Amino acid sequence: MSALLAKLGVSLLAILALAGIARLLKLGGDLRIRDEDHARDIADDLVCGFEAVDVALDRAGMGALLRDAQGRQLLIRRHGAAFAGRLLDANVDARLDQDFLTIGTSDRHFGAITLYLGEAAASWAAGLRSLKA
């Protein structure tokens, strides 16, 4: 019986140690885009040299749309414990529903994301339509 309790104690200590290490490394948690500067930093990390001149943030911080001076548009979304991004092209699929903009790319693995952009949703939807021209 004491051997069983010892195994249980060691297992519990191992679990607590792993949880502590994960906390120290800041693994997991609720990853969100904090503000426009954070979105710009993420964009530069994802596409080297991408300098956004216009940024639209999802109100929940789950994604963002950015445009650079050349007119390229970058979609950022949360992907697990990191962020992923795609430069948008003529194959973009965008649907506007009042203040929400749903965007899909030609990359099936990236998936679609719905961003709550408020009043800015309509102007960003129009910008995405111009990519198809």
C-alpha positions as CSV (number, residue, x, y, z in Angstrom):
1,M,0.0,0.0,0.0
2,S,2.8,2.4,0.9
3,A,4.5,1.7,-2.5
4,L,1.3,2.7,-4.2
5,L,1.0,5.9,-2.3
6,A,4.7,6.7,-3.1
7,K,4.0,6.2,-6.8
8,L,1.0,8.5,-6.6
9,G,3.0,11.1,-4.8
10,V,5.8,11.0,-7.3
11,S,3.3,11.2,-10.2
12,L,1.6,14.2,-8.6
13,L,4.9,16.0,-8.0
14,A,5.9,15.3,-11.7
15,I,2.7,16.8,-12.9
16,L,3.1,19.9,-10.8
17,A,6.7,20.3,-11.9
18,L,5.6,20.1,-15.6
19,A,2.8,22.7,-14.9
20,G,5.3,25.0,-13.3
21,I,7.8,24.7,-16.2
22,A,4.9,25.4,-18.7
23,R,4.0,28.5,-16.7
24,L,7.6,29.8,-16.5
25,L,7.9,29.4,-20.3
26,K,4.5,31.1,-20.8
27,L,3.2,28.1,-22.8
28,G,-0.5,27.9,-23.6
29,G,-2.6,30.7,-22.3
30,D,-4.9,33.1,-24.3
31,L,-2.8,34.5,-27.2
32,R,-4.3,37.6,-28.7
33,I,-3.2,40.5,-30.8
34,R,-3.0,43.4,-28.3
35,D,-2.9,46.4,-30.5
36,E,-1.8,47.8,-33.9
37,D,1.9,47.8,-33.0
38,H,1.7,44.2,-31.9
39,A,0.0,43.3,-35.3
40,R,2.8,45.2,-37.1
41,D,5.5,43.2,-35.3
42,I,3.7,39.9,-36.1
43,A,3.4,40.9,-39.7
44,D,7.1,41.7,-40.0
45,D,7.9,38.3,-38.4
46,L,5.6,36.5,-40.8
47,V,6.6,38.4,-44.0
48,C,10.1,39.9,-43.7
49,G,10.0,43.6,-44.5
50,F,6.2,43.9,-44.5
51,E,5.6,47.5,-43.3
52,A,1.9,48.0,-42.7
53,V,0.5,51.5,-43.4
54,D,-3.1,50.4,-42.5
55,V,-4.2,47.9,-39.8
56,A,-7.7,46.5,-38.9
57,L,-7.8,44.5,-35.7
58,D,-10.5,42.0,-34.8
59,R,-12.2,43.3,-31.7
60,A,-11.4,40.0,-29.9
61,G,-7.7,40.1,-30.9
62,M,-8.0,36.8,-32.8
63,G,-6.8,38.2,-36.2
64,A,-5.9,41.3,-38.2
65,L,-5.8,42.6,-41.7
66,L,-2.9,44.8,-42.7
67,R,-2.0,46.7,-45.9
68,D,1.4,47.9,-46.9
69,A,2.4,50.9,-49.2
70,Q,2.5,48.6,-52.3
71,G,-1.2,47.6,-51.7
72,R,-0.4,44.0,-50.5
73,Q,-2.8,42.8,-47.9
74,L,-1.8,40.3,-45.1
75,L,-4.2,38.3,-43.1
76,I,-3.1,37.2,-39.6
77,R,-4.9,34.7,-37.5
78,R,-4.2,32.8,-34.3
79,H,-3.0,29.3,-35.0
80,G,-2.6,27.3,-31.7
81,A,0.0,29.0,-29.6
82,A,1.3,31.2,-32.4
83,F,0.1,33.4,-35.3
84,A,0.0,32.5,-38.9
85,G,-0.4,34.8,-41.9
86,R,-1.0,34.8,-45.6
87,L,-0.6,37.4,-48.2
88,L,-3.9,37.7,-50.0
89,D,-4.3,37.4,-53.7
90,A,-7.1,37.3,-56.3
91,N,-8.2,33.9,-54.9
92,V,-9.4,35.5,-51.7
93,D,-13.0,34.7,-50.7
94,A,-14.5,37.5,-48.6
95,R,-18.0,37.8,-47.3
96,L,-19.3,40.9,-45.5
97,D,-22.0,40.6,-42.9
98,Q,-22.6,44.0,-41.3
99,D,-19.5,44.6,-39.0
100,F,-18.1,41.1,-39.6
101,L,-15.8,40.1,-42.5
102,T,-15.2,36.4,-43.2
103,I,-12.0,35.8,-45.2
104,G,-10.9,32.6,-46.8
105,T,-7.7,32.1,-48.8
106,S,-6.7,29.7,-51.5
107,D,-4.7,27.8,-48.9
108,R,-7.1,25.2,-47.5
109,H,-4.9,24.5,-44.5
110,F,-5.0,28.1,-43.4
111,G,-8.8,28.0,-43.3
112,A,-11.2,30.9,-43.0
113,I,-11.5,33.5,-40.3
114,T,-14.3,35.9,-39.3
115,L,-13.1,39.2,-38.0
116,Y,-15.2,41.7,-36.2
117,L,-13.9,45.0,-37.6
118,G,-16.8,47.2,-36.8
119,E,-17.5,50.1,-39.2
120,A,-14.2,49.4,-41.0
121,A,-15.4,46.0,-42.3
122,A,-17.1,47.5,-45.4
123,S,-14.0,49.4,-46.5
124,W,-11.7,46.4,-46.0
125,A,-14.2,44.2,-47.9
126,A,-14.0,46.7,-50.8
127,G,-10.2,46.6,-50.7
128,L,-10.3,42.8,-50.9
129,R,-12.6,43.0,-54.0
130,S,-9.9,45.2,-55.7
131,L,-7.5,42.2,-55.4
132,K,-9.7,40.3,-57.9
133,A,-9.3,43.0,-60.5
